[in-house]
Amino acid sequence: MASNNSARNVSYDPLPLTGDDMRSGALYNAPPSPDPNVSNFHTPQMVPSELGADESAIPLGAAQPRFLGAALYDGPGPSFRDSFASSQHTIPTSEYTSSVYALNDTGGQGRFDGGYRDDPQDGYYSAEHGGVPMSALPSSSRTMEEKRAAYTPPQAKSRRKIIIIGIVVCILLIVLAVVIPLYLFVLKPSNNGKELSTTSSSSSGTKTASSSASAANPSASAQPVSGGDGTLITMEDGTTFTYTNPFGGTWYFDENDPFNNNAQAQSWNPPLNSTFNYGTDKIKGVNFGGWLVTEPFISPALYEKYLNASTIAVDEWTLSQNMAADTSAGGGISQLETHYQTFITEQDFAQVAGAGLNHIRIPIGYWAIETRGDEPFLAQVSWTYFLKAIKWARKYGLRINLDLHAMPGSQNGWNHSGRLGTIGFLNGPMGYANAQRGLDYIRIIAEFISQPQYKDVVTIFGFMNEPQASTIGQDALSRFYYQAYEVIRNAGGIGTGNGPYVSMHDAFLPRSSWVDVFPNADRLSIDSHPYICFNAQSSAAMSTYATTPCTTWGSVVNASSSVFGLTNAGEFSNAVTDCGLYLNGVNLGARYDGTFAGNWPSQGSCDTWTNYQSWTAQTKSDIMQFALASMDALQDYFFWTWKIGNSSVTGQIESPAWSYQLGLQQGWMPTDPRTALGTCGNTSPWSPPLAAWQTGGAGAGNIPASATSALAWPPASLSTGGAVSTLPSYTPTGTLVTLPVPTFTSLSSTATISAGNGWANPSDTTLMMVGISGCTYLDPWVNPTTAPPAVCPASSRRRDEPAPPSFITPAPQS
């Protein structure tokens, strides 16, 4: 069969087919191979999308392909080749795995036993040495006869040859056992203690590796740097786990080459070194909520510790204050770093890839960069763990949506913005100054992630989470959004591959409200968070929600994809009620049982929705149906959230509808998210691709003057606070903050690793926004109804102040 998987740019050898009419679903009337009853190999057979983009070229009866990429011995290159119906790659130098008859070689290092061979007559591999045989073929089948006519079968391997090879290997091992100790303890005693430090850092961010490895610490280059399903992974703390990925995903990490992007989350998703075609390739993602920005309902144990404090911990602000005061035995503010270390680890990233997902949305707070004044947050430490996130996502082929979840003054007044209470961002007397500060933080992050070392991993930047347009107003918000867009594009440039996609939240306005606000904007995505659990409550059974996502979200997502462009659901969950410990906030109750403030008639006890241990198989099936319908309706999505921590009081997860991980473990989340496709039976779906300018192609970034003139910055006034000209403002005279780059412990004596310097666009030299000497400022978190201070006299301003930065001209394209 002549085929080309254009989505992955892989050519396949032709397998001769005739024009005979064949019954549907059979290749020469052959049964599925290997037999699904005796093998767990992933062999795509009946899913048309796995046969390549050009489905019209697939002849009748070709639903069970048996072919590999072009044989390496016949081609010019030494690289791996992909096996279409395989969970592994073939090894170019191995006589056992280079044949077109070799599929699913599980050894990974040139071994042949245990692999699936598609020749039922090949007894040496299949029967004698534990390989998985091809299903028996009917006598009338011509499959193998024609394949043998097209290709040379693998040569028979004699026992004598194997024995000779084994003897030679044993002799070599004995020689090495003698030579290595002789060298280490006799020839090289004078060099002990003279090894250099593992890395040195220059101001440019280049890490030059030095030193040899000792026998107790083997060279990094000698360690496995890649693998697939069944690989044993050793984490930083020395603990191990087995990588489980039934979808052909391969991990890759080499300390000597830490920015290598060869990893691939699943066989059907492009590896990191290939383009993810947004709009065509679908985002199947999950959030790591509650990790680097804590939330009471996600990590209740952190907050339960301080339920009886004089000031109860209700958000990260008060949690940080309580922790900082808890120094005698509690561990102080460092408890937050312990949370960072333990709540999400490398194993979670591996599990996400193994769950068939391809993106992770990771919320961070602005305090990852800095804090000011009396802000109690643990400053800068969470950035260290976001760097680990980049490393681990790269290792497992996952892409990151960096979500700036919290802004100075709070953009929504909710606990996950850092501080529960009022909205002081683009609102109130410090609203403009806080927005100036926020643009600096967006710029610092954008400059970092636009560097070539990171842009293929951090591919989306959600620059502000859930601002409330109902308070801020769409006009002021649109002007800020445009400034944020310009800042991000100034860092990386315009066009495909230059910096991340820019994700803007809809601010709880209809998506249609944002159409044509930023016409021709380069790689701009609109982010919505569709939840149905925070409005009217119902005691109706879960089964009644089977099609609710389809009817509620499906058509509006289609419409937005057509008229706006890339439309992603940055958050959604399986919750249909607001039951869950601290889901609405610490000690705030729930609408469902009538304990939440306001007029909320009780629908009964929340136990039905939180005690998952009592859920029946039917209940789990109903939740599964809801999850599949949600995924199909939303199309490009990030589930909120990956995991929920146990309550320290009950020892249980008290918000089970919000945990993807728990759903996988308990059987109400799909082990393969692709099964969601078609759940809604969409009769008129939006058809990709996106327009060229929406993906960084022709016309990208050419926003007309008629649009930009309506987006002038700053806004004339704020909804609460009045005229901006009367409000405190900052000036760009402060020391520029750059985010630190990671360090690596390369043990190669020749490896030179450039981790960048944290700043993608060297021509951007504008300083940080800081207070003007002699001017009066209120607390950034002051109540928005507070009267502003007296206008700062012009004489107090520095005469040598630089002009405000302009971001109209994009950085040169790379």
Protein Blocks (a to p, Z undefined) as FASTA:
>chain_A
ZZddfknopacddddddfbdcdehiahhiacdddfklcccdcdfklmklnojblmlpcgh
ilbccdddddfklmmbfcdcddfbbcbdcdfkbmklmpfkbghiaklnopaghpacfbfk
lmmlmmmnopacdddddfkbcklmmmmmmpccdddddfklmmmmmmmmmmmmmmmmmmmm
mmmmmmmmmmgopaccfbdcdfkopacdehjddfklccfklpcfbdcehiacddfkopac
ddddfeopacdddfklmmbckbcfbfkbccfkbccdehjaccdddddehklmccfklmmm
lmmmmmmgmbdcfbfklmmmmmmmmmmlnopjmlmmmmmmmmpcfklmmmmmmnopabdc
ddddfklmbcchjbfbdehklmmmmmmmmmmmmmnopacddddfbdehijnlpaknopac
idfehgajklmmmmmmmmmmmmmmmmmmmpmklmmmmmcccfbghiafklnopklmmmmm
mmmmmmmmmmnogcehiacaddddeklpafklmgoklghiahiacdddddfklmccdfbd
fklmmmmmmmmmmmmmmmmmmmnopcddfbdcfbfbfcdehkloghkbpfklopagcjdd
debjfklmmmmmlpcfklmmmmmmmmmmmmmmnopacdddfbdcddfklopafblmlmmk
lmmmnopacfblklmgoklopabbcdddddfklnopahihpacfklmmmmcccdfbdfbh
pjfklpccdddfbccddddddddddfbfkbccdebjoiablmlmcdcddddehiacddfk
bcfkbccdddddfklpcfklccdddfkbccddZZ
